[in-house]
Amino acid sequence: MSNLGLLFDIDGPLASPVSRTIAIPSILDDLIRLAGAGVPIAFITGRSDGFVGEQVVAPLLARGIGAALMEHDRMFGVFEKSASWAPITERGLGELTVDTTVALPPGVVEEFRRLTEREFADTMFFDDTKHAMVSVEQLPEVSAERYRPEQLRFNEAAYDLMRSAGLGVRYGDREAPDAAGEVPFRLDPTIISTDVESVLLDKDRGANRALAYFAERGELPRRWRTIGDSRSDYKMADALHAAGFDVAHVDVRPGDGVPEKPYRVIIEGDLIHDEAGAAFLAHWTRELELP
């Protein structure tokens, strides 16, 4: 077993933010090599289990990861920023667990669906695969220049919808508490979507969920690398550092600004997004001398 563990965000480090698929074949091949060496690998993402099953797990299975996962049961998925999770086995995604305590009310979810279809269908779509949060995503054929102003308009409409529903919500530096004075939900815009989610959901909680899963299956590595493209992805490394692990974070979109951290931050030269993710994976297959 290698003294290394990996926690990946998916969009950016692995999946192209343009195609939203794993477009670089070496990423799949190196993930398989690392899994075959017994490296625990978790995907900590805001994406749904459906997206991960289709865009990550299915390509890995097609490329031959099954044998590695039969030998080393050390791959795990945490979805919707820790609202749901499942093991990843040689047969695909295992049994899904959903934390319904952090879910939006079904009626409000339907209101978001109607809002998207009524006012924003020419630039974005409602993600039907989510179980606990709402995600409204940029249509792949729509340019970032066209999407951005419409996303801002959607964010305002979403904030108003939550306020009208009596659900406490935070958006940027604005807050609208509920009747009890609490703010249990937030709007979280990304470069390709806006999420409406419980304030309890985030990448640190997902990291701890993955650590608990791996700890049930053997001794944890002391050395970890976390990989992401947004400031919230640093929370994976924050959680590992707080737990006393040797951790460094790989930022594949450092143009947004690199925060000061008590652990090392790695940047893959001038490479960004999945090209940087591919370079990171290639480094570790060489470092561990994997065939």
LOTORPA-742760 format. One record per residue: residue in three letters; x, y, z of N, C-alpha, C in turn. Coordinates in steps of 0.05 Angstrom, whole numbers, plus 5000, padded with zeros to 4 digits. Atoms other than C-alpha are relative to their C-alpha. Example, Ala and Ser with C-alpha at 12.3 -4.5 7.8 and 13.67 -1.06 7.14 Angstrom:
residues 2
ALA501849765000524649105156501850245000SER498449764999527349795143498550225014
end
This chain:
residues 291
MET501749765000500050005000501850255000SER498549765001502550694983499050195022ASN500649804979502851235037499050264987LEU501149775015498551704995497049964998GLY502950005005491251884992499350254984LEU500849795019487652324941497150075003LEU502849915000481352744946499750204976PHE500349845025478953034879497350144999ASP502349895013473953544859499949894971ILE500250125027471353334790500150214979ASP500049795021469653954749502550175002GLY497549855000476254274730502349815001PRO497650184998481553784756499849754983LEU500350255015478653174720498350044975ALA501849965023472853374676500450284989SER499749745013473553934626497750185006PRO502249824995469454544645498550074975VAL501349955026467754604571498249764993SER501650235008465553894553498649875024ARG501050124975464153684626500249704999THR499250285001467153004610503049985005ILE497150044997473952704624501049974971ALA499249985028476952904558502949924995ILE497150085003484352714571500249715009PRO500050284993485151954568502049925022SER498050084980491351944612499050045029ILE501249964973487052194671498849735009LEU501250264993483151544669502149795005ASP497950214998489351114659501550035026ASP498549964975493051434717498349955025LEU501850074978487051384763500049705005ILE500050294998486950644748502649905011ARG497450094990494350564761500250065030LEU499949934971493750924828498149835016ALA501850184986487650524848501249725003GLY498850275000491449884830502349985020ALA497949994980497050104878498850035028GLY501249994973492050144935499750295010VAL500449724991491750914937497150055005PRO502849934996485151124969499450254984ILE500749775018481651594920497050065005ALA502849924997475351984935499450244982PHE500949775015471452454891498050165017ILE501649834982468653034933498950224982THR501149835022463953414887497350105007GLY502849904999457753834882498349854981ARG501550155020455653384825498449785014SER501750214990450352844834501349734996ASP499150285005451452094838499549924971GLY500650075028448252044769502250114981PHE497949895017453352514738502649845004VAL497550144995459252164772499949724989GLY500250275011456651484753500449994969GLU499949995029455951684680502750104989GLN497749865012461952144669502749925012VAL497550084987467151844717500249705003VAL499850284994465551144739499749834975ALA500350165024463050864673502450014982PRO497550005016469251104634502249845014LEU497950154986473750814688499549704997LEU500650285003470150144685500649914971ALA499550075028470450144609503049974994ARG497150005005477950264613501449795017GLY498850234986479049684662500750035029ILE499449974971478949934734499049785017GLY501350204984474849344757501949825015ALA498150184987480848894773501450145023ALA498749854978484149444815498150035023LEU501949964978477849564855499249735013MET500450264987476848814867502249945020GLU497850054982483748794898500250205023HIS499849794981483549454934497450165001ASP502649884997476849694960500350285011ARG499249744989479050424965499250234981MET500949775016474950874919497250075010PHE502449914987469151294944499050264987GLY501149755011464451844920498350145021VAL501749834984461552414960498850214982PHE501449855020456252794921498550235013GLU501649774990452453454928501250125025LYS498549884978457853714974499649875027SER500350184977456653155024497149945007ALA502850074995449053095019499449714994SER500350285007449852394990502749884995TRP497450135004455251874983499649704994ALA500250295008456751164957502849904996PRO497550125008462550684951500149964969ILE499650065029465350564881501549744999THR499050275001466549834866500549914972GLU499550115027468449384808497549974984ARG502650015014460949374791498950284995GLY501049725004460150134792499450125027LEU500849884975456950574844498549815018GLY501450164981454750214906497550135011GLU502549904988448750354951500350295007LEU500049724995447251094954498750065027THR501249894976446051435021499550304996VAL500849725002442352105022499350115027ASP500649874975442252575081497650194995THR502449855006435052815076499750245019THR500349784981435953285136501050264989VAL498949765012439653785092498650084974ALA501349965026434853755033498150245000LEU502049795004430654335006497249874999PRO502750115002423154235012499249944971PRO500750085028420353864950498450214985GLY501649795014415354424935501850234990VAL498249795008420954934932501749914977VAL498550115022425054484887498450024974GLU501749985024419154464839499750294991GLU500149725008418655214841502550094985PHE497649945015425855264819500049884972ARG500250125026424554784763498350174981ARG501849835016418755204738501350274993LEU498649755005422755844745502049974977THR497950055021428455554703498749964973GLU501350065026423855284649498550244989ARG501749775009419655924646501750244991GLU498649755005425056464646502949974990PHE497250035005431956164635500849774982ALA499550245015431255564589501850034976ASP498349965023435155884533503050015007THR497249994992441655924574500849795021MET499350184978441155414630497849785003PHE501850214995437854774653499949925029PHE500550104972435054484718501249715001ASP498850264997439153884742498149815015ASP502050194988434153314754501349795017THR498850234987439352854784500750055030LYS499349944972440353214851497849915019HIS501950114980437152924914499550205023ALA500349834976438253474967500350294994MET499549735006440154114932498850074972VAL500849915027438054524871502550094986SER497949905017442954624815498850084973VAL500849915026441555034753502550074985GLU497350015013447154964702499950134972GLN499749895027449555324640499849784978LEU500250185023447554974575502849984987PRO497350025012453954694543500550164975GLU499649865025452655044478499950315003VAL500249714994451855734512502850105008SER497449884993458056174516500050115028ALA499849884973460656424583499150294999GLU500749725002459657134558497050045000ARG502949985000452257014546498849905026TYR501150124976451256584608500350195025ARG499449854975454357054660497850205007PRO502249814992449157624658497449865007GLU502450154994443557114657500249865027GLN499650124974446556754716499550205023LEU500549794979446557404756497150065003ARG502949964999439257504737498749775014PHE501250234986437656794759500650015030ASN499349994971441356894825498150185015GLU501849814987436957494841497249875003ALA502650134999430657104823499949775020ALA499850224980432956504865499950115028TYR500049884973434256954925497150095007ASP502849924995427257244918498249775005LEU501750244997424156554910500349895029MET499650114973427356314975498850185021ARG501249824981425156935012497049975000SER502950035001418056854987499049755012ALA500750264988418056135010500549995030GLY499549994971420156355080502449855009LEU497650154993426755985077502450195003GLY497749834996432656345107502249944980VAL498150045021437856455053502250225001ARG497749825002444756775044500950004970TYR498949975026447257044978502150225001GLY497849814997454057384979500050125028ASP500149874973453857895035497250075009ARG502849954992446257905038498849755014GLU501450214987442057495085497150075004ALA502849974994434557395092499249775019PRO500650224981433157005157497149904997ASP502750114999427056555165498650115025ALA501749904978421556665217501449965027ALA498650054975426056375271502750155002GLY497549855000431756845253502449854990GLU497850175009435956295222500350024969VAL499350005028439356245154501149734992PRO499050275004439755505137500949944971PHE499350055027440855575062501750224988ARG498449795014445455945014499849954970LEU499650025029446256094940503050004995ASP497150035005453055864915500550004970PRO499549995028454656094844502849884993THR497550095010460255734806500350104971ILE499649895027463155864736498049894980ILE501950125019457955404704497249955012SER502650064988452155374753499550175024THR500649904973448555634814498749785016ASP501150204982447155174872498550135022VAL501549914977441855274925500149775020GLU499250224983443954864985500050075030SER499749964971444254765060502750125006VAL497449894991449655175095501749795013LEU498450214988451854525127501749854980LEU498650165020454254245061502550154991ASP497649885012461454365039502149784998LYS497950205006467954025019501449895024ASP498750114975470753955090498449775011ARG501750224991464753545110500349764982GLY499650225019465653135047502649855005ALA497450134995472953015063499949835025ASN500250164975471352775133498349754995ARG501650245007466052305104501849804986ALA498250185014471252005058502149875018LEU498150104980476351935114498849785017ALA501350204984471351565156499649744985TYR500450245016469851085099502649854997PHE497550145004477150935086501149885026ALA499150104974478650855161498849745007GLU501350264995473650285163501349774985ARG498850205018477849925111503049975003GLY497150034996484749975139501350265010GLU498549774989490050445164500150234979LEU500049775018489751145134502850084993PRO497449875006495651435097500450255016ARG499549754987499052015131500350234980ARG499649795020500352385066497750014981TRP502449975017494552675026500450244982ARG500249785019493553114966497150054993THR502749925008487153494952500250174974ILE499849885026485653754882497450144993GLY502549865006480654294862500550254983ASP499849765017479154914820498650245012SER501449784988475355354869501050045028ARG499149954973476655684936498849815020SER501250194981471755214971501449735000ASP498650255001475954624949502349995020TYR497950004979481354844998499049895026LYS501050104975476654625053500549705003MET499250284997478453905037502749985014ALA497450004987485654055055499950115028ASP500349894973483454475115499249785019ALA500950224983479853865143502249805006LEU497850194996485853405133502250125017HIS498049874984490653915162499150015029ALA501149984973486154005223500149735014ALA499950274989486153245232502949905004GLY497250074995493753235234501449864978PHE498850145023495252945165502050194986ASP498149865017501053155120498550054973VAL501749955023497053505065501150244984ALA499649785018498153955005497650014982HIS502349965018492854254960501050084972VAL499349945028493354274884497850184989ASP501949805010489954894856500350014969VAL499850015029488354804782498850254987ARG500949745010485455504775501050225018PRO498949804981490155954814499550294992GLY500649735008488056564774497950135017ASP502049894982482356654824501350115026GLY498649924976487656794877500649765018VAL499150224983491556324922500150105029PRO500149904972489856414996502549915016GLU497950094981495056375052498949765016LYS500850244986494755685083502349895016PRO497950124984498655305136501249754988TYR498950235015500154755085500850094972ARG499049935026503354745017497850014979VAL501849985023499454974956501749954974ILE498650085024501654654890498650124975ILE501049905025500754984822501649874978GLU498650155022502354594758500950194978GLY498949825020506155144723497950184988ASP502049845014502055494670497549844993LEU502350175007497154914664497750065019ILE502449974984490054984688498049784994HIS502250185004483754564695500949714996ASP499450285002484153844670502849954990GLU497250035008490953954638501850005025ALA498550014975493654114707499549755016GLY500650254986489953514736501549774988ALA498650215013493053064684503050005007ALA497249974992500053334700500449905028PHE499850094972498853214774500049695002LEU500250294999496752494763502449874988ALA497650115013502552364716502450015019HIS497849984981507352614769499949775020TRP500150214979504752114821500449724989THR499550275012504851514774503049974996ARG497150025002512151684762501349985027GLU498849994973513651834835499849725014LEU500450264987510751164857501049774982GLU498850195019514050814797497949784993LEU502150195007507450504775500249934970PRO499850095028507350094711497850124983
end
